[in-house]
Amino acid sequence: MPQRPRDGNVIRAAVDSGGVTLLVDESVYSREALLRTCYWFTDRCYLFVSRASSGVFSVRIRAKADGKALDTISGDFENALIDQQGRQDIERETARLRELIVAKAFAEGQDLDDPPVGDDRDPVEMARAKAGRTDGER
Amino acid sequence: MSDSGCERIALCHDVYDPAAVLVAARAYGALLYVKVLESSSDKTEVAVRRSQDGPERADLMDEFLNHILDLSIHRKLGLD
């Protein structure tokens, strides 16, 4: 019976006959990150994903006959899961910045009816320009 | 797996798309007998049995499950 991963032990691997079972805590790794990781790995190993309990996915990994060793594949899978979750976190955190960059690009081409929200000028450059003016006035 | 060589597999809809199960069952029709035993809002349960001699049994079943997973992820994440 799979157990829920403990705090600080997000993925616990159990090895049984020919396969490794990883428990993935959904509070740490999103379902989308898990699915994208699985998608990367279906050509390298056999995967079966189920619900171990509420908020925990169980991923059973079996090596293909002509593939890498099971230990290597499961390690790669765990790393890929971290990588995929990191990508999602960064994408979410930088979404606003990307919107501003796109808005600015279109605004420069005068393709937008409304001006982009916020001030896209470099605050450091503005401070320098202001300081330069002040120095020049002295 | 039972003595008759028939395996019951529960596929949770969080991961597996019910339509993908049917598409994969059709694709493997020449190699596997697939019967949908039960389908609820959260899971589909199927019985799978090998229909003829072919690749090693465990691999065939695993190939089938991988195919369902691939199709499901395509549908759920809109990768098409």
Backbone of each chain as ProteinMPNN parsed JSONL, in Angstrom:
{"seq_chain_A": "MPQRPRDGNVIRAAVDSGGVTLLVDESVYSREALLRTCYWFTDRCYLFVSRASSGVFSVRIRAKADGKALDTISGDFENALIDQQGRQDIERETARLRELIVAKAFAEGQDLDDPPVGDDRDPVEMARAKAGRTDGER", "coords_chain_A": {"N_chain_A": [[0.863, -1.203, 0.0], [0.798, 2.049, -1.044], [2.332, 4.863, 0.572], [1.649, 8.194, 1.696], [3.851, 10.733, 0.574], [6.236, 11.996, 2.876], [6.737, 15.2, 4.55], [9.366, 17.003, 3.122], [10.241, 14.806, 1.829], [9.598, 14.322, -0.991], [9.318, 12.622, -3.229], [9.083, 9.247, -3.11], [10.691, 6.308, -3.788], [9.767, 3.04, -4.648], [10.928, -0.148, -5.157], [10.0, -2.891, -7.076], [9.029, -6.008, -8.569], [10.725, -5.796, -11.345], [10.129, -3.113, -11.76], [9.858, 0.412, -10.886], [8.253, 2.399, -8.484], [7.119, 5.62, -8.206], [6.114, 8.119, -5.951], [4.264, 10.975, -6.295], [3.81, 14.091, -5.046], [1.112, 16.159, -5.317], [0.897, 18.676, -4.335], [3.329, 19.774, -4.569], [4.353, 19.156, -7.121], [2.78, 19.932, -10.098], [-0.124, 18.607, -11.808], [0.033, 19.017, -14.531], [2.789, 19.351, -14.943], [3.639, 16.814, -14.294], [2.342, 15.282, -16.294], [3.511, 16.316, -18.62], [6.137, 15.545, -18.2], [5.85, 12.771, -18.242], [5.144, 12.504, -20.879], [7.522, 13.083, -22.164], [8.901, 10.796, -21.567], [7.713, 8.461, -22.528], [8.79, 7.231, -24.73], [11.075, 6.112, -23.805], [10.644, 4.423, -21.648], [8.257, 2.245, -19.958], [5.232, 3.439, -18.713], [2.917, 3.804, -16.058], [0.316, 5.55, -14.672], [-1.34, 6.336, -11.711], [-3.781, 7.138, -9.153], [-2.541, 7.343, -6.0], [-3.433, 8.244, -3.562], [-5.542, 10.871, -2.274], [-4.344, 13.746, -3.766], [-1.897, 12.643, -4.312], [0.021, 11.215, -6.809], [0.754, 8.074, -8.285], [3.442, 6.761, -9.963], [4.327, 4.276, -12.029], [7.219, 2.832, -13.239], [8.706, 1.05, -15.825], [11.505, -0.433, -17.306], [12.37, -0.413, -20.803], [13.144, -3.18, -22.96], [15.309, -2.683, -24.638], [16.359, -0.436, -23.6], [17.71, 2.078, -21.272], [19.146, 1.427, -17.975], [16.974, 0.738, -15.209], [17.31, 2.24, -12.831], [18.693, 4.48, -13.757], [16.835, 5.576, -15.525], [14.663, 6.158, -13.802], [15.855, 8.028, -12.157], [16.449, 10.035, -14.029], [13.85, 10.665, -14.69], [12.845, 11.806, -12.325], [14.487, 14.08, -12.177], [13.671, 15.345, -14.535], [11.082, 15.924, -13.877], [11.368, 17.858, -11.862], [12.598, 19.81, -13.431], [10.559, 20.379, -15.285], [8.556, 21.366, -13.581], [9.877, 23.59, -12.615], [10.093, 25.112, -14.966], [7.409, 25.732, -15.355], [6.873, 27.257, -13.059], [8.588, 29.441, -13.447], [7.545, 30.43, -15.813], [5.042, 31.249, -14.95], [5.752, 33.215, -13.093], [7.004, 35.117, -14.681], [5.132, 35.938, -16.429], [3.773, 38.403, -16.518], [5.799, 40.17, -17.163], [6.49, 39.275, -19.711], [4.142, 39.874, -21.051], [4.242, 42.667, -20.951], [6.534, 43.165, -22.499], [5.722, 42.221, -25.004], [3.535, 43.888, -25.41], [4.815, 46.353, -25.504], [6.386, 46.01, -27.778], [4.433, 45.849, -29.772], [3.254, 48.294, -29.402], [5.229, 50.081, -30.194], [5.134, 49.68, -32.876], [2.81, 50.89, -33.305], [0.48, 49.438, -33.271], [-1.368, 49.011, -31.395], [-4.391, 50.037, -29.919], [-4.725, 50.977, -27.349], [-2.438, 52.364, -24.98], [0.406, 50.582, -23.595], [0.149, 49.139, -20.344], [1.509, 50.626, -17.435], [4.936, 51.792, -16.77], [7.48, 51.66, -19.028], [9.998, 52.592, -19.078], [13.521, 52.685, -18.27], [14.293, 52.703, -14.952], [16.803, 53.208, -13.815], [18.266, 54.503, -15.797], [16.665, 56.754, -16.014], [17.063, 57.913, -13.5], [19.766, 58.495, -13.694], [19.756, 60.343, -15.786], [18.331, 62.369, -14.61], [20.028, 63.02, -12.505], [22.185, 63.91, -13.986], [21.158, 66.19, -15.16], [20.78, 67.728, -12.912], [23.43, 68.025, -12.037], [24.431, 69.489, -14.16], [23.108, 71.865, -13.862], [24.341, 73.026, -11.736]], "CA_chain_A": [[0.0, 0.0, 0.0], [1.642, 3.238, -1.082], [2.1, 5.844, 1.627], [1.785, 9.573, 1.253], [5.201, 11.223, 0.835], [6.346, 12.85, 4.055], [7.314, 16.511, 4.288], [10.795, 16.917, 2.885], [10.529, 13.588, 1.072], [8.514, 14.498, -1.954], [9.159, 11.432, -4.05], [9.664, 8.049, -2.5], [10.705, 5.239, -4.785], [9.684, 1.655, -4.178], [11.334, -1.054, -6.242], [9.425, -4.235, -6.989], [9.41, -6.896, -9.678], [10.97, -5.202, -12.66], [9.677, -1.734, -11.9], [10.017, 1.373, -9.79], [7.062, 3.219, -8.298], [7.398, 6.92, -7.607], [4.938, 8.828, -5.458], [4.44, 12.389, -6.628], [2.893, 14.92, -4.27], [0.535, 17.171, -6.207], [1.058, 20.024, -3.759], [4.663, 20.224, -4.986], [4.436, 19.014, -8.58], [1.438, 20.021, -10.673], [-0.506, 17.506, -12.699], [0.541, 19.321, -15.872], [4.232, 19.06, -14.954], [3.77, 15.352, -14.317], [1.941, 14.768, -17.605], [4.538, 16.688, -19.609], [7.298, 14.687, -17.955], [5.492, 11.439, -18.758], [5.156, 12.581, -22.348], [8.933, 12.995, -22.561], [9.51, 9.505, -21.228], [7.03, 7.257, -23.032], [9.622, 6.536, -25.729], [12.238, 5.517, -23.126], [10.25, 3.408, -20.656], [6.817, 2.021, -19.838], [4.718, 4.202, -17.578], [1.503, 3.707, -15.69], [0.066, 6.558, -13.651], [-2.62, 6.172, -11.017], [-3.916, 7.92, -7.924], [-2.227, 6.554, -4.804], [-4.388, 8.778, -2.592], [-5.896, 12.232, -2.655], [-3.185, 14.637, -3.837], [-0.653, 11.909, -4.588], [0.02, 10.333, -7.973], [1.72, 6.972, -8.283], [3.963, 6.54, -11.318], [5.092, 3.027, -12.121], [8.152, 2.887, -14.374], [9.381, -0.199, -16.198], [12.471, -0.19, -18.392], [12.18, -1.174, -22.042], [14.183, -4.2, -23.111], [16.487, -2.14, -25.324], [16.606, 0.901, -23.06], [18.672, 2.272, -20.185], [18.844, 0.739, -16.716], [15.824, 1.296, -14.501], [17.78, 3.268, -11.89], [19.02, 5.68, -14.537], [15.586, 6.145, -16.065], [13.851, 6.762, -12.735], [16.562, 9.254, -11.747], [16.202, 11.024, -15.079], [12.441, 11.059, -14.604], [12.724, 12.73, -11.193], [15.112, 15.345, -12.585], [12.824, 15.97, -15.552], [9.897, 16.439, -13.171], [11.803, 19.112, -11.246], [12.824, 20.727, -14.54], [9.26, 20.782, -15.842], [7.873, 22.206, -12.598], [10.617, 24.859, -12.625], [9.671, 25.856, -16.161], [6.057, 26.259, -15.119], [6.958, 28.32, -12.046], [9.21, 30.616, -14.077], [6.585, 30.944, -16.794], [3.996, 31.952, -14.205], [6.329, 34.395, -12.453], [7.431, 36.104, -15.674], [4.038, 36.144, -17.393], [3.472, 39.837, -16.613], [6.924, 40.787, -17.871], [6.361, 38.918, -21.134], [3.02, 40.661, -21.585], [4.723, 44.043, -21.133], [7.466, 43.18, -23.636], [4.924, 42.078, -26.231], [2.743, 45.108, -25.549], [5.729, 47.426, -25.919], [6.778, 45.747, -29.17], [3.323, 46.223, -30.648], [3.005, 49.732, -29.244], [6.218, 50.783, -31.017], [4.638, 49.593, -34.243], [1.525, 51.589, -33.269], [-0.564, 48.476, -33.612], [-2.316, 48.922, -30.285], [-5.242, 51.206, -29.706], [-4.465, 51.464, -25.995], [-1.022, 52.292, -24.617], [0.668, 49.509, -22.633], [-0.021, 49.496, -18.932], [2.763, 50.776, -16.692], [6.019, 52.607, -17.323], [8.501, 50.725, -19.497], [11.322, 53.232, -19.114], [14.485, 52.127, -17.326], [14.391, 53.632, -13.81], [18.211, 53.576, -13.577], [18.59, 55.53, -16.797], [15.925, 57.976, -15.654], [17.744, 58.504, -12.341], [21.031, 59.055, -14.199], [19.447, 61.541, -16.576], [17.927, 63.405, -13.667], [21.242, 63.441, -11.795], [22.991, 64.656, -14.953], [20.564, 67.527, -15.295], [21.044, 68.465, -11.66], [24.833, 68.392, -12.047], [24.627, 70.522, -15.18], [22.531, 73.122, -13.401], [25.217, 73.617, -10.721]], "C_chain_A": [[0.89, 1.242, 0.0], [1.298, 4.227, 0.035], [2.284, 7.242, 1.066], [3.219, 10.035, 1.542], [5.213, 12.13, 2.066], [6.893, 14.206, 3.655], [8.812, 16.355, 4.114], [11.192, 15.671, 2.118], [9.454, 13.467, 0.007], [8.264, 13.239, -2.765], [9.824, 10.259, -3.338], [9.59, 6.912, -3.523], [10.616, 3.891, -4.111], [10.019, 0.753, -5.357], [10.654, -2.397, -6.03], [9.786, -5.004, -8.251], [9.514, -6.153, -11.012], [10.567, -3.762, -12.816], [9.974, -0.88, -10.687], [8.726, 2.165, -9.689], [7.452, 4.506, -7.588], [6.089, 7.52, -7.124], [5.179, 10.318, -5.628], [3.379, 13.204, -5.917], [2.411, 16.078, -5.133], [0.644, 18.58, -5.635], [2.42, 20.604, -4.132], [4.791, 20.223, -6.508], [3.027, 19.027, -9.16], [1.175, 18.825, -11.581], [0.048, 17.737, -14.097], [2.038, 19.005, -15.981], [4.451, 17.55, -15.032], [3.435, 14.791, -15.701], [2.978, 15.1, -18.671], [5.796, 15.82, -19.443], [7.042, 13.284, -18.49], [5.592, 11.432, -20.276], [6.585, 12.48, -22.895], [9.459, 11.574, -22.477], [8.83, 8.283, -21.845], [7.83, 6.557, -24.132], [10.805, 5.816, -25.077], [11.876, 4.383, -22.176], [8.734, 3.231, -20.691], [6.322, 2.703, -18.572], [3.254, 3.853, -17.316], [1.273, 4.645, -14.511], [-1.298, 6.31, -13.022], [-2.635, 7.088, -9.799], [-3.604, 7.015, -6.736], [-3.172, 6.945, -3.676], [-4.703, 10.194, -3.03], [-4.638, 13.114, -2.641], [-1.864, 13.951, -4.095], [-0.841, 11.006, -5.806], [1.068, 9.241, -7.776], [2.15, 6.732, -9.731], [4.791, 5.267, -11.308], [5.924, 3.057, -13.4], [8.758, 1.507, -14.591], [10.308, 0.093, -17.367], [12.084, -0.988, -19.628], [13.371, -2.107, -22.221], [15.467, -3.624, -23.706], [16.899, -0.776, -24.756], [17.661, 0.937, -21.965], [18.263, 1.457, -18.962], [17.74, 1.485, -15.969], [16.216, 2.43, -13.55], [18.043, 4.583, -12.605], [17.753, 6.362, -15.025], [14.781, 6.83, -14.958], [14.508, 8.036, -12.209], [16.349, 10.377, -12.747], [14.773, 11.566, -15.003], [12.251, 12.085, -13.469], [13.324, 14.091, -11.532], [14.247, 16.098, -13.586], [11.569, 16.58, -14.919], [10.222, 17.776, -12.506], [11.967, 20.186, -12.331], [11.503, 21.277, -15.076], [8.499, 21.689, -14.887], [8.547, 23.58, -12.535], [10.218, 25.728, -13.803], [8.313, 26.504, -15.945], [6.081, 27.42, -14.136], [7.521, 29.602, -12.662], [8.247, 31.257, -15.066], [5.498, 31.758, -16.097], [4.539, 33.263, -13.632], [6.691, 35.491, -13.455], [6.337, 36.434, -16.688], [3.783, 37.64, -17.617], [4.561, 40.562, -17.43], [6.827, 40.505, -19.373], [5.237, 39.704, -21.789], [3.466, 42.082, -21.872], [5.646, 44.15, -22.344], [6.703, 43.105, -24.956], [4.125, 43.354, -26.478], [3.605, 46.256, -26.045], [6.114, 47.256, -27.39], [5.675, 46.172, -30.13], [3.059, 47.727, -30.586], [3.977, 50.532, -30.098], [5.829, 50.746, -32.491], [3.293, 50.285, -34.398], [0.384, 50.672, -33.702], [-1.613, 48.345, -32.506], [-3.13, 50.203, -30.188], [-4.93, 51.833, -28.354], [-2.971, 51.404, -25.708], [-0.793, 51.157, -23.623], [0.569, 50.003, -21.205], [1.355, 49.638, -18.291], [3.789, 51.619, -17.428], [7.152, 51.673, -17.737], [9.879, 51.37, -19.572], [12.225, 52.655, -18.022], [14.658, 53.102, -16.159], [15.824, 54.074, -13.516], [18.631, 54.685, -14.54], [17.904, 56.849, -16.467], [16.597, 58.694, -14.497], [19.044, 59.163, -12.766], [20.79, 60.361, -14.943], [19.099, 62.707, -15.657], [19.146, 63.963, -12.924], [22.118, 64.293, -12.7], [22.491, 66.07, -15.119], [20.885, 68.374, -14.076], [22.486, 68.933, -11.619], [25.087, 69.544, -13.017], [24.115, 71.867, -14.711], [23.451, 73.825, -12.408], [26.281, 74.512, -11.317]], "O_chain_A": [[1.652, 1.459, 0.942], [0.133, 4.404, 0.392], [2.992, 7.441, 0.079], [3.751, 9.767, 2.62], [4.302, 12.933, 2.263], [7.445, 14.365, 2.567], [9.456, 15.644, 4.885], [12.366, 15.497, 1.79], [8.544, 12.641, 0.088], [7.116, 12.841, -2.963], [11.01, 10.31, -3.012], [8.518, 6.612, -4.05], [11.303, 3.628, -3.124], [9.441, 0.891, -6.436], [10.719, -2.972, -4.944], [10.76, -4.668, -8.925], [8.519, -5.921, -11.699], [10.654, -3.225, -13.92], [10.296, -1.381, -9.609], [8.163, 2.562, -10.709], [8.04, 4.481, -6.507], [5.072, 7.438, -7.812], [6.182, 10.853, -5.156], [2.185, 13.027, -6.159], [3.211, 16.877, -5.619], [0.5, 19.563, -6.363], [2.628, 21.812, -4.018], [5.281, 21.184, -7.1], [2.18, 18.228, -8.762], [2.088, 18.142, -12.047], [0.478, 16.801, -14.771], [2.493, 18.459, -16.986], [5.334, 17.074, -15.746], [4.149, 13.933, -16.219], [3.288, 14.268, -19.524], [6.426, 15.421, -20.422], [7.914, 12.682, -19.115], [6.068, 10.469, -20.876], [6.825, 11.876, -23.94], [10.358, 11.192, -23.227], [9.332, 7.169, -21.695], [7.565, 5.393, -24.431], [11.466, 5.002, -25.722], [12.686, 3.491, -21.924], [8.024, 3.975, -21.367], [6.913, 2.565, -17.502], [2.47, 3.638, -18.241], [1.945, 4.549, -13.484], [-2.288, 6.101, -13.723], [-1.636, 7.724, -9.465], [-4.311, 6.038, -6.491], [-3.652, 6.093, -2.928], [-4.188, 10.664, -4.044], [-3.955, 13.211, -1.622], [-0.817, 14.599, -4.099], [-1.728, 10.153, -5.838], [2.122, 9.465, -7.181], [1.314, 6.526, -10.611], [5.831, 5.195, -10.654], [5.404, 3.279, -14.494], [9.258, 0.879, -13.658], [9.93, 0.79, -18.308], [11.544, -2.089, -19.528], [14.46, -1.858, -21.703], [16.57, -4.023, -23.332], [17.692, -0.056, -25.363], [18.4, -0.025, -21.754], [17.179, 0.876, -18.919], [17.599, 2.702, -16.088], [15.534, 3.452, -13.476], [17.669, 5.654, -12.129], [17.622, 7.583, -14.944], [14.279, 7.938, -15.143], [13.827, 9.0, -11.859], [16.101, 11.523, -12.371], [14.524, 12.753, -15.218], [11.578, 13.1, -13.645], [12.743, 15.129, -11.214], [14.101, 17.318, -13.509], [11.067, 17.611, -15.367], [9.434, 18.717, -12.585], [11.529, 21.324, -12.162], [11.354, 22.48, -15.289], [7.872, 22.66, -15.309], [7.875, 24.605, -12.417], [10.028, 26.935, -13.659], [8.093, 27.662, -16.299], [5.41, 28.433, -14.335], [7.006, 30.697, -12.434], [8.147, 32.482, -15.144], [5.085, 32.812, -16.581], [3.868, 34.294, -13.681], [6.683, 36.672, -13.106], [6.582, 37.122, -17.678], [3.602, 38.087, -18.749], [4.278, 41.43, -18.256], [7.054, 41.391, -20.197], [5.355, 40.145, -22.932], [3.119, 42.648, -22.908], [5.556, 45.102, -23.12], [7.001, 43.834, -25.902], [4.045, 43.841, -27.605], [3.184, 47.038, -26.897], [6.164, 48.224, -28.148], [5.94, 46.778, -31.169], [2.691, 48.349, -31.582], [3.598, 51.554, -30.669], [6.149, 51.657, -33.255], [2.702, 50.275, -35.477], [-0.542, 51.083, -34.402], [-2.618, 47.652, -32.667], [-2.609, 51.306, -30.355], [-4.877, 53.055, -28.22], [-2.301, 50.472, -26.154], [-1.708, 50.802, -22.879], [0.876, 51.158, -20.91], [2.261, 48.854, -18.576], [3.557, 52.092, -18.54], [7.72, 50.975, -16.898], [10.823, 50.761, -20.075], [11.747, 52.197, -16.984], [15.127, 54.221, -16.364], [16.043, 55.182, -13.027], [19.264, 55.665, -14.149], [18.487, 57.922, -16.62], [16.7, 59.92, -14.493], [19.396, 60.239, -12.281], [21.509, 61.345, -14.762], [19.5, 63.849, -15.878], [19.29, 65.17, -12.735], [22.721, 65.271, -12.257], [23.267, 67.022, -15.206], [21.211, 69.557, -14.179], [22.77, 70.066, -11.231], [25.862, 70.455, -12.727], [24.635, 72.905, -15.121], [23.38, 75.042, -12.238], [27.091, 75.079, -10.584]]}, "seq_chain_B": "MSDSGCERIALCHDVYDPAAVLVAARAYGALLYVKVLESSSDKTEVAVRRSQDGPERADLMDEFLNHILDLSIHRKLGLD", "coords_chain_B": {"N_chain_B": [[-3.29, -9.869, -12.428], [-5.486, -12.289, -13.74], [-6.14, -15.893, -13.731], [-7.047, -16.5, -16.245], [-5.61, -14.955, -17.904], [-6.477, -12.468, -18.259], [-6.42, -9.052, -17.671], [-7.312, -6.61, -15.33], [-7.648, -3.178, -15.457], [-7.575, -0.059, -13.953], [-8.167, 3.162, -14.992], [-7.47, 6.341, -14.17], [-9.23, 9.378, -14.622], [-7.991, 11.765, -14.236], [-5.595, 11.561, -15.395], [-5.795, 9.807, -17.611], [-7.567, 9.977, -20.629], [-10.939, 9.256, -21.385], [-11.799, 8.942, -24.053], [-9.397, 8.521, -25.331], [-8.731, 6.021, -24.45], [-10.493, 4.398, -25.861], [-9.687, 4.91, -28.488], [-7.08, 3.896, -28.443], [-7.669, 1.235, -27.877], [-8.881, 0.462, -30.243], [-6.711, 0.746, -31.947], [-5.046, -1.271, -31.06], [-6.479, -3.485, -31.621], [-5.98, -5.813, -33.136], [-4.206, -7.189, -31.633], [-4.895, -7.234, -28.961], [-7.656, -8.0, -26.814], [-9.946, -5.769, -25.703], [-12.044, -4.701, -23.183], [-14.426, -2.507, -22.001], [-15.194, -2.24, -18.729], [-16.317, -0.637, -16.811], [-17.273, 2.743, -16.53], [-16.897, 5.719, -14.969], [-17.309, 9.036, -13.592], [-14.788, 9.606, -12.68], [-13.042, 7.531, -13.317], [-12.052, 4.95, -15.685], [-12.584, 1.571, -16.121], [-10.983, -1.188, -17.458], [-10.88, -4.417, -19.063], [-8.277, -6.39, -20.188], [-7.012, -8.567, -22.604], [-4.756, -10.753, -24.174], [-4.844, -11.354, -27.664], [-3.639, -12.95, -29.565], [-0.635, -14.805, -30.492], [2.342, -12.968, -30.12], [4.366, -10.106, -29.538], [6.241, -10.169, -26.427], [4.216, -10.712, -23.613], [4.0, -8.972, -21.313], [5.272, -6.681, -22.245], [3.656, -5.987, -24.381], [1.246, -5.269, -23.177], [2.184, -3.136, -21.69], [3.034, -1.46, -23.746], [0.584, -0.838, -24.84], [-0.596, 0.58, -22.695], [1.171, 2.738, -22.565], [0.572, 3.906, -25.006], [-2.066, 4.751, -24.63], [-1.574, 6.62, -22.644], [0.046, 8.512, -23.994], [-1.785, 9.439, -25.973], [-3.739, 10.494, -24.301], [-2.401, 12.572, -22.955], [-1.794, 14.226, -25.084], [-4.402, 15.071, -25.718], [-5.295, 16.245, -23.308], [-3.44, 18.285, -22.759], [-3.492, 19.682, -25.038], [-1.662, 19.292, -27.164], [-1.733, 18.791, -29.83]], "CA_chain_B": [[-3.741, -10.633, -13.596], [-6.196, -13.5, -13.346], [-5.659, -17.124, -14.361], [-7.455, -16.53, -17.651], [-4.745, -14.059, -18.671], [-7.189, -11.2, -18.431], [-5.972, -8.084, -16.673], [-8.229, -5.474, -15.095], [-6.857, -1.964, -15.256], [-8.364, 1.149, -13.675], [-7.483, 4.331, -15.549], [-8.092, 7.526, -13.579], [-9.44, 10.414, -15.636], [-7.043, 12.866, -14.013], [-4.448, 11.315, -16.279], [-6.196, 9.13, -18.847], [-8.784, 10.484, -21.255], [-11.769, 8.103, -21.77], [-11.806, 8.783, -25.521], [-8.084, 7.982, -25.717], [-8.772, 4.577, -24.162], [-11.191, 3.752, -26.976], [-8.833, 5.025, -29.684], [-5.972, 2.947, -28.274], [-8.237, -0.114, -27.977], [-9.059, 0.184, -31.682], [-5.376, 0.612, -32.551], [-4.462, -2.559, -30.645], [-7.535, -4.481, -31.808], [-5.473, -7.064, -33.696], [-3.306, -7.842, -30.667], [-5.49, -7.312, -27.624], [-9.09, -7.822, -26.613], [-10.143, -4.756, -24.662], [-13.453, -4.532, -22.855], [-14.656, -1.495, -20.97], [-16.046, -2.839, -17.697], [-17.032, 0.399, -16.06], [-16.76, 4.093, -16.748], [-17.565, 6.697, -14.119], [-16.789, 10.386, -13.837], [-13.375, 9.727, -12.299], [-12.155, 6.477, -13.843], [-12.543, 3.935, -16.612], [-11.971, 0.292, -15.821], [-11.01, -2.055, -18.64], [-10.29, -5.76, -18.999], [-7.441, -6.537, -21.381], [-6.54, -9.934, -22.79], [-4.009, -10.905, -25.423], [-5.693, -12.056, -28.625], [-2.874, -13.91, -30.376], [0.799, -14.791, -30.219], [2.966, -11.752, -30.638], [5.451, -9.703, -28.653], [6.146, -10.65, -25.047], [2.957, -10.252, -23.069], [4.129, -7.808, -20.438], [5.612, -5.529, -23.071], [2.496, -5.624, -25.199], [0.327, -4.549, -22.301], [2.828, -1.862, -21.352], [2.982, -0.629, -24.961], [-0.809, -0.389, -24.921], [-0.793, 1.618, -21.674], [1.929, 3.913, -23.001], [-0.156, 4.527, -26.11], [-3.201, 5.472, -24.027], [-1.019, 7.779, -21.937], [0.443, 9.481, -25.02], [-2.995, 10.033, -26.559], [-4.424, 11.278, -23.259], [-1.649, 13.804, -22.704], [-2.047, 15.052, -26.267], [-5.727, 15.674, -25.616], [-5.441, 17.076, -22.106], [-2.58, 19.465, -22.806], [-3.671, 20.347, -26.335], [-0.366, 19.275, -27.859], [-1.917, 18.572, -31.271]], "C_chain_B": [[-4.408, -11.913, -13.12], [-5.625, -14.716, -14.078], [-5.983, -17.165, -15.848], [-6.6, -15.62, -18.517], [-5.382, -12.715, -18.918], [-6.77, -10.256, -17.307], [-6.98, -6.946, -16.558], [-7.382, -4.259, -14.759], [-7.799, -0.784, -15.037], [-7.56, 2.366, -14.13], [-8.172, 5.597, -15.023], [-8.14, 8.657, -14.623], [-8.614, 11.668, -15.397], [-5.904, 12.78, -15.022], [-4.897, 10.788, -17.643], [-7.537, 9.656, -19.356], [-9.633, 9.286, -21.726], [-11.778, 7.864, -23.287], [-10.484, 8.177, -26.001], [-8.032, 6.477, -25.476], [-9.406, 3.836, -25.345], [-10.348, 3.787, -28.25], [-7.694, 4.013, -29.611], [-6.473, 1.504, -28.399], [-8.437, -0.496, -29.44], [-7.702, -0.063, -32.34], [-4.741, -0.746, -32.242], [-5.437, -3.715, -30.85], [-7.039, -5.823, -32.318], [-4.652, -7.865, -32.686], [-3.95, -8.087, -29.312], [-7.016, -7.251, -27.693], [-9.251, -6.848, -25.459], [-11.64, -4.582, -24.433], [-13.583, -3.481, -21.762], [-15.65, -2.068, -19.967], [-16.914, -1.8, -17.014], [-16.435, 1.75, -16.392], [-17.565, 5.063, -15.895], [-16.948, 8.062, -14.399], [-15.292, 10.479, -13.542], [-12.47, 8.618, -12.828], [-12.866, 5.578, -14.846], [-11.815, 2.636, -16.277], [-12.113, -0.629, -17.031], [-10.437, -3.438, -18.297], [-9.539, -5.966, -20.302], [-6.911, -7.972, -21.433], [-5.838, -10.012, -24.141], [-4.812, -11.758, -26.409], [-4.928, -13.072, -29.463], [-1.412, -13.861, -29.969], [1.414, -13.548, -30.84], [4.13, -11.387, -29.756], [5.217, -10.229, -27.234], [4.978, -9.965, -24.351], [3.071, -8.967, -22.241], [4.42, -6.546, -21.255], [4.425, -5.042, -23.893], [1.499, -4.807, -24.382], [0.889, -3.168, -21.956], [2.832, -0.904, -22.545], [1.577, -0.024, -25.107], [-1.07, 0.752, -23.928], [-0.024, 2.894, -22.027], [1.185, 4.669, -24.103], [-1.354, 5.317, -25.585], [-2.697, 6.751, -23.352], [-0.621, 8.887, -22.924], [-0.774, 10.214, -25.588], [-3.691, 10.949, -25.549], [-3.731, 12.614, -23.027], [-1.815, 14.769, -23.88], [-3.367, 15.798, -26.125], [-5.815, 16.648, -24.448], [-4.626, 18.356, -22.172], [-2.661, 20.196, -24.143], [-2.379, 20.395, -27.132], [-0.513, 19.075, -29.36], [-1.74, 19.867, -32.051]], "O_chain_B": [[-3.927, -12.55, -12.183], [-4.746, -14.588, -14.93], [-5.266, -17.798, -16.623], [-6.825, -15.516, -19.723], [-4.876, -11.913, -19.703], [-6.772, -10.632, -16.134], [-7.437, -6.396, -17.56], [-6.512, -4.309, -13.889], [-8.704, -0.542, -15.835], [-6.422, 2.57, -13.706], [-9.312, 5.887, -15.385], [-7.201, 8.849, -15.396], [-8.545, 12.541, -16.263], [-5.335, 13.788, -15.439], [-4.443, 11.256, -18.687], [-8.507, 9.762, -18.606], [-9.11, 8.394, -22.394], [-11.766, 6.72, -23.741], [-10.461, 7.411, -26.964], [-7.367, 5.746, -26.211], [-8.92, 2.789, -25.771], [-10.302, 2.812, -29.0], [-7.38, 3.352, -30.6], [-5.784, 0.652, -28.961], [-8.194, -1.638, -29.829], [-7.555, -0.955, -33.175], [-3.999, -1.297, -33.054], [-5.237, -4.802, -30.309], [-7.605, -6.863, -31.978], [-4.431, -9.064, -32.86], [-3.595, -9.03, -28.604], [-7.587, -6.543, -28.523], [-8.744, -7.085, -24.362], [-12.402, -4.345, -25.371], [-12.924, -3.564, -20.726], [-16.8, -2.347, -20.306], [-18.075, -2.043, -16.684], [-15.218, 1.881, -16.52], [-18.773, 5.208, -16.081], [-16.161, 8.218, -15.333], [-14.604, 11.337, -14.095], [-11.247, 8.755, -12.79], [-14.091, 5.461, -14.857], [-10.59, 2.607, -16.164], [-13.209, -0.825, -17.557], [-9.631, -3.595, -17.379], [-10.082, -5.749, -21.386], [-6.429, -8.511, -20.436], [-6.277, -9.41, -25.122], [-5.394, -12.772, -26.023], [-5.542, -13.981, -30.021], [-0.997, -12.993, -29.201], [1.051, -13.136, -31.941], [4.828, -12.275, -29.265], [4.12, -10.677, -26.899], [4.787, -8.758, -24.496], [2.329, -8.008, -22.451], [3.873, -5.478, -20.98], [4.223, -3.841, -24.071], [0.981, -3.79, -24.842], [0.165, -2.172, -21.933], [2.657, 0.304, -22.384], [1.42, 1.147, -25.452], [-1.684, 1.76, -24.276], [-0.518, 4.001, -21.81], [1.17, 5.899, -24.131], [-1.621, 6.426, -26.047], [-3.304, 7.815, -23.469], [-0.922, 10.06, -22.703], [-0.794, 11.442, -25.672], [-4.166, 12.031, -25.894], [-4.381, 13.654, -22.916], [-1.958, 15.977, -23.689], [-3.444, 17.0, -26.377], [-6.349, 17.748, -24.589], [-5.069, 19.401, -21.694], [-1.984, 21.202, -24.353], [-2.041, 21.427, -27.711], [0.47, 19.177, -30.094], [-1.859, 19.871, -33.276]]}, "name": "protein", "num_of_chains": 2, "seq": "MPQRPRDGNVIRAAVDSGGVTLLVDESVYSREALLRTCYWFTDRCYLFVSRASSGVFSVRIRAKADGKALDTISGDFENALIDQQGRQDIERETARLRELIVAKAFAEGQDLDDPPVGDDRDPVEMARAKAGRTDGERMSDSGCERIALCHDVYDPAAVLVAARAYGALLYVKVLESSSDKTEVAVRRSQDGPERADLMDEFLNHILDLSIHRKLGLD"}
